[in-house]
């Protein structure tokens, strides 16, 4: 029992660190460990993963808000599109062919990893967009933050707000239809489509994930999928890990974050494509 507690705390710590750095939640770490290594039923693993996302969001958001890393206005604006997409997806469950959807969304993640690789080859800097976008100006979505790794203040312009909203709607749709986390889609919408630097994209994604997960946590709680003896130790480890990860991220060079993110995106995309064809890895 004590060994299981220590394992859960350590898994939570690692999930919190990587979740805070990348803005994608710790589900891809937690779920395989709980199901494969510890033999837990997938139903309870997913319930624990939902709690993990909320804990990661809570721990990281506190630090990112304090250091003014996340863009609160972007988060709240895009969360509307994600929530609407999740509701539509939940309503339309069973109508669409899940095989096609898994392949479609998986392909998007693979393409995003390639796009991020190209950006890395061009330097992978955090200079952000300088294009003046009228809608972003009207909504006051532009921002700035102090990059502790670059030791300078970075001002950035947000652009292509409709395109980012469309991707966020798709992220919510994927979450509602397929029951998957959408943290990677959130980061991609902000980094690739809206041209926000990767650091505030990751920080903002952490806040948004918590809002989305909190909405579905009650469902998992009432259907008995959340066990306190599993989710509790994980959440404690994650809270500490997220605080640590948020500090580490701010001192990492932007190119190093991209180097971590590229294989993660590629793995998640290929996993979704293979799952669409009935192959689980």
C-alpha positions in Angstrom: 0.0 0.0 0.0 2.8 2.4 0.9 4.7 1.6 -2.3 1.5 2.3 -4.3 1.2 5.7 -2.5 4.8 6.6 -3.3 4.4 5.6 -7.0 1.2 7.7 -7.3 2.9 10.7 -5.7 5.9 10.4 -8.1 3.7 9.8 -11.1 1.7 12.9 -10.1 4.9 14.9 -9.6 6.2 14.0 -13.2 2.8 14.6 -14.7 2.6 18.0 -13.0 6.0 19.1 -14.2 5.5 18.2 -17.9 1.9 19.3 -17.9 2.8 22.8 -16.6 5.7 23.1 -19.1 3.7 22.0 -22.2 0.2 23.0 -21.2 -1.3 19.6 -22.2 -2.3 18.1 -18.9 -0.7 14.9 -17.5 -3.1 12.3 -18.9 -0.6 10.9 -21.4 1.6 10.0 -18.4 -1.0 9.1 -15.8 -3.3 6.9 -17.9 -0.6 4.4 -19.2 1.0 4.1 -15.8 -2.3 3.4 -14.0 -3.6 1.0 -16.6 -0.4 -0.8 -17.8 1.9 -0.6 -14.8 -0.6 -0.8 -12.0 -3.4 -2.8 -13.7 -6.2 -0.2 -13.0 -9.4 -0.3 -15.0 -9.4 2.3 -17.7 -12.6 3.9 -16.3 -10.9 4.8 -13.1 -7.7 5.8 -14.8 -9.7 8.4 -16.9 -11.4 9.6 -13.8 -8.0 10.1 -12.1 -6.7 11.8 -15.2 -9.6 14.4 -15.1 -8.6 15.2 -11.5 -5.0 15.4 -12.6 -5.8 18.0 -15.3 -7.6 20.2 -12.7 -4.7 19.9 -10.3 -2.1 20.7 -13.0 -4.2 23.7 -14.0 -4.6 24.9 -10.5 -0.9 24.5 -9.5 0.5 26.1 -12.7 -2.1 28.9 -13.1 -1.2 30.3 -9.7 2.4 30.8 -10.7 1.7 31.9 -14.3 -0.9 34.5 -13.0 1.6 35.8 -10.5 4.3 36.2 -13.2 1.8 37.6 -15.8 2.7 34.8 -18.2 -0.8 33.7 -19.3 -3.2 35.8 -21.3 -6.4 35.8 -19.3 -8.5 37.6 -22.0 -7.4 35.1 -24.7 -8.2 32.2 -22.3 -11.7 33.4 -21.6 -12.5 34.2 -25.2 -11.3 30.9 -26.6 -12.9 28.9 -23.8 -16.3 30.0 -25.2 -15.5 28.2 -28.5 -14.2 25.1 -26.7 -17.2 24.8 -24.4 -19.6 25.2 -27.2 -17.7 22.6 -29.2 -17.7 20.1 -26.2 -21.4 20.5 -25.8 -22.1 19.9 -29.5 -19.7 17.0 -29.5 -21.4 15.4 -26.5 -24.8 15.8 -28.1 -23.7 14.3 -31.4 -21.9 11.3 -29.9 -22.7 8.3 -32.0 -23.6 10.2 -35.1 -20.1 10.5 -36.5 -17.8 7.6 -37.4 -15.1 7.7 -34.6 -12.6 6.1 -36.9 -12.6 9.1 -39.3 -12.5 11.5 -36.4 -9.5 9.9 -34.7 -7.6 9.9 -38.0 -8.6 13.5 -38.8 -7.6 14.9 -35.4 -4.5 12.7 -35.2 -3.4 14.0 -38.7 -3.8 17.5 -37.5 -1.5 16.8 -34.5 1.1 15.2 -36.8 0.9 18.2 -39.2 1.3 20.5 -36.2 4.4 18.7 -35.0 5.9 19.1 -38.5 4.9 22.8 -38.5 6.5 23.3 -35.1 9.7 21.5 -36.4 9.9 24.0 -39.3 9.5 26.8 -36.8 12.3 25.3 -34.7 14.6 25.1 -37.7 13.9 28.8 -38.4 15.1 29.6 -34.9 12.2 28.8 -32.7 12.2 32.2 -31.1 9.6 33.8 -28.9 9.4 37.1 -30.7 5.7 36.7 -31.5 3.7 38.2 -34.3 4.0 41.9 -35.2 1.0 41.9 -37.5 -1.7 44.3 -36.5 -5.1 42.5 -36.2 -8.2 44.7 -36.0 -10.3 42.1 -34.2 -7.6 41.3 -31.7 -7.2 45.0 -31.0 -10.9 45.4 -30.5 -11.0 42.5 -28.1 -7.8 43.7 -26.4 -6.2 40.3 -26.8 -2.6 41.4 -27.4 -0.2 41.0 -24.5 3.4 41.0 -23.2 5.4 39.1 -20.6 8.9 39.0 -19.2 11.0 36.0 -20.5 13.4 35.0 -17.7 15.4 32.8 -20.1 15.8 35.6 -22.7 16.0 38.3 -19.9 13.8 40.7 -21.8 10.2 41.8 -22.1 8.4 40.3 -25.1 5.4 42.1 -26.6 3.2 40.1 -29.0 0.2 40.7 -31.3 -2.6 38.1 -31.5 -3.8 37.5 -35.1 -6.3 35.3 -36.9 -8.8 35.2 -34.1 -11.5 33.5 -36.1 -9.1 30.7 -37.2 -8.0 30.2 -33.6 -11.6 30.1 -32.5 -12.4 27.5 -35.2 -9.6 25.2 -33.9 -10.7 25.7 -30.4 -14.2 24.7 -31.4 -12.7 21.6 -33.0 -10.8 20.9 -29.9 -14.0 21.0 -27.8 -15.7 18.8 -30.5 -12.9 16.2 -30.3 -13.1 16.2 -26.5 -16.9 15.8 -26.5 -17.1 13.2 -29.3 -14.0 11.1 -28.5 -13.5 11.7 -24.8 -9.9 12.9 -25.3 -8.0 15.7 -23.7 -7.6 18.8 -25.9 -4.6 20.5 -24.4 -2.4 20.0 -27.4 -5.1 21.5 -29.7 -5.3 24.5 -27.4 -1.6 25.2 -27.6 -1.6 24.6 -31.4 -4.4 27.1 -31.9 -2.6 29.8 -30.1 1.0 29.0 -31.3 0.4 28.1 -34.9 -2.8 29.8 -35.8 -2.9 32.9 -33.6 0.9 33.4 -33.6 1.2 33.8 -29.9 4.7 32.9 -28.5 4.9 29.3 -27.1 5.4 30.2 -23.5 2.1 32.3 -23.0 0.4 29.7 -25.2 1.3 26.9 -22.8 0.5 29.0 -19.7 -2.9 30.0 -21.1 -3.7 26.4 -22.1 -3.1 25.3 -18.5 -5.8 27.7 -17.3 -8.2 26.6 -20.0 -7.7 22.9 -19.4 -8.8 23.3 -15.8 -12.0 25.1 -16.8 -12.9 22.4 -19.3 -12.0 19.5 -17.0 -13.9 21.0 -14.1 -17.1 20.9 -16.2 -16.8 17.2 -16.8 -15.4 16.2 -13.4 -18.9 16.1 -11.9 -20.0 13.6 -14.4 -17.1 11.3 -13.6 -17.7 11.8 -9.8 -21.3 10.8 -9.9 -20.8 7.8 -12.1 -18.2 6.5 -9.6 -15.1 6.8 -11.8 -13.2 8.9 -9.3 -11.6 7.0 -6.4 -10.2 9.3 -3.7 -7.4 6.8 -2.8 -6.1 7.1 -6.3 -6.9 10.6 -7.3 -5.9 12.1 -4.0 -2.1 11.2 -4.0 -1.9 12.0 -7.7 -3.4 15.4 -7.1 -1.0 16.2 -4.3 2.0 15.1 -6.4 0.7 17.1 -9.4 0.2 20.3 -7.4 3.8 20.3 -6.3 4.9 19.2 -9.8 2.9 21.9 -11.5 4.4 24.6 -9.3 7.9 23.3 -10.1 7.2 22.9 -13.8 5.9 26.4 -14.1 9.2 27.7 -12.6 11.3 25.5 -14.9 9.4 26.5 -18.0 10.0 30.2 -17.4 13.8 29.6 -17.4 13.9 27.3 -20.4 14.9 28.6 -23.8 11.9 28.6 -26.2 13.6 26.2 -28.6 14.0 23.6 -25.8 10.3 23.7 -25.1 9.6 23.1 -28.8 12.1 20.3 -28.8 10.2 18.6 -26.0 6.8 19.4 -27.6 7.5 18.0 -31.1 7.9 14.3 -30.2 5.0 14.6 -27.7 2.7 16.0 -30.5 4.0 13.3 -33.0 3.3 10.5 -30.5 -0.2 11.8 -29.6 -1.0 12.2 -33.3 0.2 8.8 -34.3 -1.6 7.2 -31.3 -4.9 8.8 -32.4 -4.4 7.7 -36.0 -3.6 4.1 -35.0 -6.5 4.1 -32.6 -8.8 5.1 -35.5 -7.6 2.0 -37.3 -8.2 -0.2 -34.2 -4.6 -0.4 -33.1 -3.8 0.6 -29.5 -0.3 1.6 -28.4 
